[in-house]
Amino acid sequence: MTSHHHLAGTEPMEARLVEALPEDGGWQFEPKWDGFRAIASRSGHAVALMSKSGKSLARYFPEIVAALANTKEQAFVFDGELILAVDGALSFDALQARLHPAESRIRKLSRETPAQLMLFDCLAFAGNILIDQPLPVRRQAVERFHRNEGTKTLLLSPATRDREIGVAWLARSGGALDGVIAKPLDAPYRPGERAMRKIKRHRTADCVVGGFRRGKNSPLIASLLLGLYDDAGLLDHVGFTSALGNEDKAALTKRLEALIEPPGFTGKAPGGPSRWNNGGESEWYPLKPELVVEVTYDQVTGERFRHGTGLVRWRPDKAPRQCGMEQLDHRVRPSELVDID
């Protein structure tokens, strides 16, 4: 069993972002889950749960450790994703809330909102090191383990060689699904290498420009601050775009300066409309809610874009009041996860 255990801290295999699912055959397609990547292992009584960066996640997810410690099989190393559902929808925020210093808080959350481990690859199983084996052998081990040991905590991620099914998953992505992964069938598990392909479906939203930031040592614009109207008619800050492409920054800065007028955001604001330097953020300038931009985004967490967005175009044809929160694609619900294949 010791031979398994040295794999516990293995760096996960990575994926390179590409525009489309490969069409040349020889690939397995899997949903890309919106959670924390984890290498889960057991060697006798010793259970480990390691993050992508090599840190232990065990203390933050005691319910996962317990599930792994309760399996009949006592020697394995799996690659998977920690996911967590709150009120029927997967929540990245709830996962982040687990990374808490107080053990009592973690225990409480693990009872109230238990996490799950979505298994999708295998590095070692039942006395056999599989890291150098091709994907079908590794997948067989994951399926065998799940058949014998699967619970509501230990789940099996769907997989297919049918590209059309992969395309259908991609069309549903944007919530629980963070896109689709393509893995080469004939390749071994390659720790730390970008041996897989990752495809994300970028969606668009029309947003009000509620403010802007200048460059660090420049009077010119660095980013637009984006807002959407909530049900109460308040403009909430939902993210930013600094991907301004071929915009003439001097002309755009001049245009925005003419619209400076507090408060900018009437609902959730980016830290108050004057200075926000203590958090490392630069000063921002509130604007009259007159300009609308269409942006691309990938993920939504807690009514905000998780990452920076891409500027598609200005929308002078769109009234700011038409830019509501209902545009944001929300999560696939766990009840749908069962039906995904």
C-alpha positions as CSV (number, residue, x, y, z in Angstrom):
1,M,0.0,0.0,0.0
2,T,2.9,2.4,0.5
3,S,3.4,2.5,-3.2
4,H,-0.1,4.1,-3.5
5,H,0.6,6.6,-0.8
6,H,3.5,8.5,-2.6
7,L,0.9,9.4,-5.3
8,A,-1.3,11.2,-2.8
9,G,0.4,14.5,-3.3
10,T,0.6,14.2,-7.1
11,E,-0.1,17.4,-9.0
12,P,-3.3,17.0,-11.0
13,M,-3.2,16.8,-14.8
14,E,-4.1,20.2,-16.3
15,A,-6.2,21.3,-19.3
16,R,-5.4,23.8,-22.1
17,L,-8.2,26.1,-23.1
18,V,-9.3,25.6,-26.7
19,E,-12.1,26.9,-28.9
20,A,-13.9,23.7,-29.8
21,L,-14.2,20.0,-28.9
22,P,-11.6,18.0,-30.9
23,E,-13.2,16.1,-33.9
24,D,-10.5,13.6,-34.7
25,G,-11.6,10.8,-32.5
26,G,-9.5,9.3,-29.8
27,W,-11.0,11.5,-27.0
28,Q,-13.2,11.0,-24.0
29,F,-15.4,13.9,-23.1
30,E,-16.4,14.8,-19.5
31,P,-18.3,17.7,-17.9
32,K,-16.0,20.2,-16.2
33,W,-17.4,20.7,-12.7
34,D,-17.5,24.1,-10.9
35,G,-15.7,23.2,-7.7
36,F,-12.4,22.6,-6.0
37,R,-10.1,20.1,-7.8
38,A,-8.8,17.4,-5.4
39,I,-6.6,14.3,-5.3
40,A,-8.3,11.8,-2.9
41,S,-6.3,8.9,-1.5
42,R,-6.4,6.2,1.0
43,S,-3.6,3.9,2.2
44,G,-4.9,1.6,5.0
45,H,-6.2,4.0,7.7
46,A,-4.5,7.1,6.2
47,V,-6.8,9.3,4.1
48,A,-5.6,12.4,2.2
49,L,-7.4,15.1,0.3
50,M,-5.1,17.4,-1.5
51,S,-5.7,20.6,-3.5
52,K,-4.4,21.5,-6.9
53,S,-1.6,23.5,-5.2
54,G,-0.6,20.5,-3.0
55,K,-2.2,21.8,0.2
56,S,-4.3,19.5,2.4
57,L,-8.1,20.0,2.2
58,A,-8.9,17.3,4.8
59,R,-9.7,19.6,7.7
60,Y,-12.1,21.6,5.7
61,F,-14.1,18.7,4.4
62,P,-14.4,16.2,7.2
63,E,-17.5,14.5,5.6
64,I,-15.5,13.7,2.5
65,V,-12.6,12.3,4.6
66,A,-15.1,10.1,6.6
67,A,-16.7,8.8,3.3
68,L,-13.2,7.8,2.0
69,A,-12.3,6.2,5.3
70,N,-15.5,4.1,5.3
71,T,-14.8,2.4,1.9
72,K,-14.2,-1.4,1.9
73,E,-11.3,-0.7,-0.6
74,Q,-8.3,0.5,1.4
75,A,-5.8,1.5,-1.3
76,F,-6.6,4.1,-4.0
77,V,-5.7,7.5,-5.4
78,F,-8.5,9.3,-7.4
79,D,-8.7,12.6,-9.1
80,G,-12.0,14.5,-8.7
81,E,-13.8,17.7,-7.9
82,L,-15.3,18.8,-4.6
83,I,-18.7,20.3,-5.2
84,L,-21.3,21.7,-2.8
85,A,-25.0,22.3,-3.3
86,V,-27.0,24.9,-1.4
87,D,-30.8,25.3,-1.9
88,G,-30.6,22.9,-4.8
89,A,-27.9,24.8,-6.8
90,L,-24.1,24.3,-6.8
91,S,-22.4,27.1,-4.9
92,F,-18.7,28.0,-5.3
93,D,-19.2,30.6,-2.5
94,A,-20.2,27.8,-0.1
95,L,-17.1,25.9,-1.0
96,Q,-14.9,28.9,-0.3
97,A,-16.7,29.5,3.0
98,R,-15.3,26.1,4.1
99,L,-11.8,27.4,4.1
100,H,-12.3,28.7,7.6
101,P,-9.9,28.8,10.5
102,A,-12.4,27.7,13.1
103,E,-12.9,23.9,13.3
104,S,-16.3,24.4,15.0
105,R,-17.5,26.5,12.0
106,I,-16.3,23.8,9.5
107,R,-18.0,21.0,11.4
108,K,-21.3,23.0,11.5
109,L,-21.1,23.7,7.8
110,S,-20.2,20.1,6.9
111,R,-23.4,19.0,8.7
112,E,-25.6,21.7,7.3
113,T,-24.3,21.8,3.7
114,P,-22.3,18.6,3.1
115,A,-20.0,18.6,0.1
116,Q,-19.7,15.8,-2.5
117,L,-16.7,14.4,-4.4
118,M,-17.2,13.9,-8.1
119,L,-14.7,11.2,-9.2
120,F,-13.3,11.2,-12.7
121,D,-9.8,9.7,-12.9
122,C,-7.7,7.1,-11.2
123,L,-3.9,7.1,-10.4
124,A,-3.9,3.9,-8.3
125,F,-6.4,1.3,-7.3
126,A,-6.5,-2.1,-5.4
127,G,-2.7,-2.5,-5.3
128,N,-2.2,-1.4,-8.9
129,I,-0.4,1.8,-10.0
130,L,-2.4,3.1,-12.9
131,I,-0.8,6.5,-13.6
132,D,1.0,5.2,-16.7
133,Q,-2.0,3.3,-18.0
134,P,-4.2,4.7,-20.9
135,L,-7.4,6.4,-20.0
136,P,-9.8,3.4,-20.6
137,V,-8.0,1.4,-18.0
138,R,-8.1,4.3,-15.5
139,R,-11.8,5.0,-16.2
140,Q,-12.6,1.3,-15.6
141,A,-11.1,1.5,-12.2
142,V,-13.1,4.7,-11.3
143,E,-16.3,2.9,-12.5
144,R,-15.5,-0.2,-10.6
145,F,-14.8,1.7,-7.4
146,H,-18.1,3.7,-7.7
147,R,-20.1,0.6,-8.5
148,N,-18.9,-0.9,-5.2
149,E,-18.4,2.2,-3.0
150,G,-20.6,5.0,-4.5
151,T,-22.7,6.9,-2.0
152,K,-24.5,10.3,-2.1
153,T,-21.1,11.7,-1.1
154,L,-18.9,9.8,-3.6
155,L,-20.2,10.4,-7.1
156,L,-19.1,9.3,-10.5
157,S,-18.7,12.0,-13.2
158,P,-20.3,11.0,-16.5
159,A,-18.0,10.4,-19.5
160,T,-18.6,9.7,-23.2
161,R,-16.6,9.2,-26.4
162,D,-19.6,10.6,-28.4
163,R,-18.7,14.1,-29.4
164,E,-22.3,15.0,-29.9
165,I,-23.0,14.3,-26.3
166,G,-20.0,16.5,-25.3
167,V,-21.5,19.3,-27.5
168,A,-24.8,18.9,-25.7
169,W,-23.1,19.2,-22.3
170,L,-21.3,22.3,-23.5
171,A,-24.6,23.9,-24.4
172,R,-25.8,23.3,-20.9
173,S,-22.7,24.6,-19.2
174,G,-22.3,27.9,-17.3
175,G,-23.5,26.9,-13.9
176,A,-22.6,23.6,-12.2
177,L,-20.8,22.8,-15.4
178,D,-17.8,25.0,-16.1
179,G,-17.5,23.6,-19.6
180,V,-16.3,20.3,-21.1
181,I,-13.0,18.5,-20.8
182,A,-11.5,16.3,-23.6
183,K,-9.0,13.7,-22.5
184,P,-6.9,11.6,-24.9
185,L,-7.8,8.0,-24.7
186,D,-4.3,6.6,-25.4
187,A,-2.3,8.8,-23.0
188,P,-1.2,8.1,-19.4
189,Y,-2.1,10.4,-16.5
190,R,0.4,13.3,-16.8
191,P,0.7,15.2,-13.5
192,G,1.0,19.0,-13.9
193,E,1.0,18.8,-17.7
194,R,-1.7,20.4,-19.9
195,A,-2.5,17.1,-21.6
196,M,-6.2,17.6,-21.6
197,R,-8.3,20.1,-23.6
198,K,-10.8,22.4,-21.9
199,I,-13.7,24.1,-23.7
200,K,-15.9,26.8,-22.1
201,R,-19.1,28.3,-23.4
202,H,-18.9,32.0,-23.1
203,R,-22.2,33.7,-22.8
204,T,-22.9,37.4,-23.2
205,A,-24.8,40.0,-21.1
206,D,-25.6,43.6,-21.7
207,C,-24.4,45.7,-18.8
208,V,-24.6,49.3,-17.7
209,V,-21.3,51.1,-17.3
210,G,-21.7,52.3,-13.7
211,G,-18.1,53.6,-13.2
212,F,-14.5,53.3,-14.4
213,R,-11.0,53.0,-13.1
214,R,-7.9,54.7,-14.5
215,G,-4.5,53.0,-15.0
216,K,-2.1,52.7,-12.1
217,N,0.1,55.6,-13.2
218,S,-2.1,57.0,-16.0
219,P,-5.0,59.3,-16.4
220,L,-6.4,57.0,-19.1
221,I,-9.1,54.4,-18.5
222,A,-8.0,50.9,-17.4
223,S,-11.4,49.2,-16.8
224,L,-15.1,49.7,-17.1
225,L,-17.2,48.8,-14.0
226,L,-20.3,46.9,-14.9
227,G,-23.8,46.9,-13.4
228,L,-27.1,45.2,-13.7
229,Y,-30.5,46.2,-12.3
230,D,-32.0,44.0,-9.6
231,D,-35.7,43.4,-9.0
232,A,-35.9,46.5,-6.8
233,G,-34.6,48.6,-9.6
234,L,-31.1,49.2,-8.0
235,L,-28.0,49.1,-10.1
236,D,-25.7,46.4,-8.6
237,H,-22.0,46.2,-9.4
238,V,-21.5,42.8,-11.1
239,G,-17.9,42.9,-12.4
240,F,-15.5,44.7,-14.8
241,T,-13.9,44.5,-18.2
242,S,-10.4,45.6,-18.8
243,A,-10.3,43.9,-22.2
244,L,-10.9,47.1,-24.2
245,G,-9.4,45.9,-27.4
246,N,-8.9,48.6,-30.0
247,E,-10.7,51.3,-28.1
248,D,-9.1,54.8,-28.4
249,K,-8.4,55.1,-24.6
250,A,-7.9,58.9,-24.7
251,A,-11.2,59.5,-26.5
252,L,-13.0,57.0,-24.3
253,T,-11.6,58.5,-21.1
254,K,-12.9,61.9,-22.3
255,R,-16.3,60.5,-23.0
256,L,-16.5,58.9,-19.6
257,E,-15.2,61.9,-17.7
258,A,-18.2,63.9,-19.1
259,L,-20.5,61.4,-17.4
260,I,-19.0,61.4,-14.0
261,E,-21.7,61.7,-11.4
262,P,-22.3,60.0,-8.1
263,P,-23.5,57.5,-7.0
264,G,-22.9,55.3,-10.1
265,F,-24.1,52.1,-8.4
266,T,-27.3,52.5,-6.4
267,G,-27.3,48.9,-5.1
268,K,-24.1,46.9,-4.4
269,A,-21.1,49.1,-5.1
270,P,-17.4,48.3,-5.6
271,G,-16.3,49.5,-2.1
272,G,-17.8,53.0,-1.9
273,P,-17.6,55.7,-4.6
274,S,-14.4,57.5,-3.5
275,R,-11.2,55.6,-2.7
276,W,-10.7,51.9,-2.1
277,N,-7.0,51.8,-1.9
278,N,-6.5,49.7,1.3
279,G,-7.7,46.6,-0.6
280,G,-5.1,47.2,-3.3
281,E,-7.8,48.6,-5.6
282,S,-7.5,51.9,-7.3
283,E,-9.9,54.8,-7.0
284,W,-13.0,54.5,-9.1
285,Y,-15.3,57.1,-10.7
286,P,-19.1,56.8,-10.6
287,L,-21.0,57.5,-13.9
288,K,-24.5,58.4,-14.9
289,P,-26.1,55.2,-16.0
290,E,-26.3,56.0,-19.7
291,L,-23.8,53.7,-21.5
292,V,-24.4,50.0,-22.2
293,V,-21.9,47.4,-23.3
294,E,-22.2,43.8,-24.3
295,V,-19.6,41.6,-22.6
296,T,-18.7,37.9,-22.7
297,Y,-18.4,36.0,-19.4
298,D,-17.8,32.4,-18.3
299,Q,-18.9,32.0,-14.6
300,V,-21.3,33.6,-12.2
301,T,-20.8,33.4,-8.5
302,G,-23.1,35.2,-6.0
303,E,-24.6,37.5,-8.6
304,R,-21.2,38.6,-9.9
305,F,-19.0,37.6,-12.8
306,R,-16.3,35.4,-11.3
307,H,-13.6,36.6,-13.7
308,G,-13.0,39.6,-15.9
309,T,-15.2,39.9,-18.9
310,G,-14.5,40.5,-22.6
311,L,-15.9,43.6,-24.4
312,V,-17.9,42.6,-27.4
313,R,-19.4,46.0,-28.4
314,W,-21.1,49.1,-27.3
315,R,-24.9,49.0,-27.3
316,P,-26.3,52.5,-27.9
317,D,-29.5,50.8,-29.1
318,K,-30.1,49.4,-25.6
319,A,-31.8,51.3,-22.8
320,P,-29.8,50.9,-19.5
321,R,-33.0,49.9,-17.7
322,Q,-33.3,46.9,-20.0
323,C,-30.1,45.5,-18.4
324,G,-31.4,43.3,-15.7
325,M,-30.0,40.5,-13.5
326,E,-32.2,38.0,-15.3
327,Q,-29.6,37.8,-18.1
328,L,-27.2,35.9,-15.9
329,D,-27.2,32.2,-16.6
330,H,-27.5,30.3,-13.4
331,R,-26.5,27.0,-12.1
332,V,-27.5,23.5,-13.3
333,R,-29.3,22.1,-10.3
334,P,-28.0,18.9,-8.7
335,S,-31.2,17.1,-9.5
336,E,-30.1,17.6,-13.2
337,L,-26.6,16.2,-12.5
338,V,-28.1,12.7,-12.3
339,D,-29.6,13.1,-15.8
340,I,-26.6,14.6,-17.4
341,D,-25.6,11.5,-19.2
